[in-house]
Amino acid sequence: MLAAAPAPGADGPTRWDIVDTSLRTVLEVIRDNGDMLFGGRTSVASERGRISMIEMPFAIGRLFHEIDTHHRLSVSVRGTAAGNAYLDSCVERLEPEVAESRRLLGEAAKP
């Protein structure tokens, strides 16, 4: 269900769209299937540096809010090019995480 990895050499907006779409898909699946995924649990202790699937929607929501706020601020203060540069830096940070999620979910889906 996740968006395919970007083609080598894809531009920043294309790469951001794939990251954004992938994370929103994870959010939708967790929200739509929470009862099945969590079996009625409402909290799970996390390991340091990791989040549980229960925490994931909140973490992704905070991430999107942070990115949107900083992107709008960059555009309004320094212009569109600065806003695009900020999104590029977000993509650099998030692409490895999305790729790892894609890999782990692919492994989990194998019979």
C-alpha positions as CSV (number, residue, x, y, z in Angstrom):
1,M,0.0,0.0,0.0
2,L,2.9,2.4,0.4
3,A,4.0,4.6,-2.4
4,A,6.9,3.1,-4.4
5,A,10.3,4.4,-3.7
6,P,11.3,7.4,-5.9
7,A,13.2,6.7,-9.1
8,P,16.9,7.5,-8.9
9,G,17.5,11.2,-9.6
10,A,13.9,12.2,-8.8
11,D,13.5,15.9,-8.0
12,G,12.7,17.2,-4.5
13,P,9.0,17.7,-4.9
14,T,8.5,14.2,-6.2
15,R,10.5,12.7,-3.4
16,W,8.6,14.8,-0.8
17,D,5.3,13.7,-2.3
18,I,6.3,10.0,-1.9
19,V,7.4,10.5,1.7
20,D,4.2,12.4,2.5
21,T,2.0,9.9,0.8
22,S,3.7,7.0,2.5
23,L,3.4,8.4,6.0
24,R,-0.3,9.4,5.4
25,T,-1.0,5.8,4.2
26,V,0.5,4.5,7.5
27,L,-1.7,6.9,9.4
28,E,-4.8,5.8,7.6
29,V,-4.1,2.1,8.0
30,I,-3.5,2.5,11.7
31,R,-6.6,4.7,12.2
32,D,-8.8,2.3,10.2
33,N,-7.5,-0.9,11.7
34,G,-6.5,0.1,15.2
35,D,-8.7,-2.5,17.0
36,M,-7.2,-5.3,14.9
37,L,-3.6,-4.0,15.2
38,F,-3.7,-3.2,18.9
39,G,-6.0,-5.8,20.3
40,G,-7.6,-3.3,22.6
41,R,-4.3,-2.1,24.1
42,T,-4.1,1.6,24.6
43,S,-0.5,1.9,25.7
44,V,2.8,0.2,25.3
45,A,6.1,1.2,26.8
46,S,8.5,2.3,24.1
47,E,12.2,1.7,24.0
48,R,14.4,4.7,24.0
49,G,14.6,6.1,20.4
50,R,11.6,4.1,19.2
51,I,7.9,4.6,19.1
52,S,5.1,2.0,19.2
53,M,2.4,1.8,16.5
54,I,0.1,3.3,19.1
55,E,2.3,6.3,19.3
56,M,3.0,6.5,15.6
57,P,0.0,8.5,14.5
58,F,0.7,11.2,17.1
59,A,4.4,11.3,16.1
60,I,3.6,11.6,12.4
61,G,1.0,14.3,13.1
62,R,3.5,16.3,15.1
63,L,6.1,15.8,12.4
64,F,3.7,17.1,9.7
65,H,2.8,20.0,11.9
66,E,6.4,20.9,12.5
67,I,7.3,20.6,8.8
68,D,4.3,22.7,7.7
69,T,5.1,25.4,10.2
70,H,8.8,25.6,9.3
71,H,8.1,25.4,5.6
72,R,5.5,28.3,5.7
73,L,7.9,30.4,7.8
74,S,10.8,29.8,5.5
75,V,8.7,30.7,2.5
76,S,7.3,33.9,4.1
77,V,10.6,35.1,5.4
78,R,13.2,33.9,2.9
79,G,11.1,33.0,-0.2
80,T,10.0,30.0,-2.1
81,A,13.6,28.7,-2.8
82,A,14.3,28.6,1.0
83,G,11.0,26.8,1.5
84,N,11.9,24.2,-1.1
85,A,15.4,23.8,0.4
86,Y,13.8,23.1,3.8
87,L,11.5,20.4,2.3
88,D,14.6,18.9,0.6
89,S,16.3,18.7,4.0
90,C,13.2,17.0,5.4
91,V,13.2,14.5,2.6
92,E,16.9,13.7,3.2
93,R,16.0,13.0,6.9
94,L,12.8,11.0,6.3
95,E,13.5,8.9,3.1
96,P,15.7,6.4,5.0
97,E,13.0,6.0,7.6
98,V,10.3,5.5,5.0
99,A,12.5,3.0,3.1
100,E,13.1,1.0,6.3
101,S,9.3,1.0,7.0
102,R,8.7,-0.2,3.5
103,R,11.2,-3.0,4.0
104,L,9.9,-4.1,7.4
105,L,6.3,-4.0,6.3
106,G,7.2,-6.0,3.2
107,E,8.9,-8.7,5.3
108,A,5.9,-8.8,7.7
109,A,3.5,-9.3,4.7
110,K,5.4,-12.4,3.5
111,P,3.7,-15.7,4.2
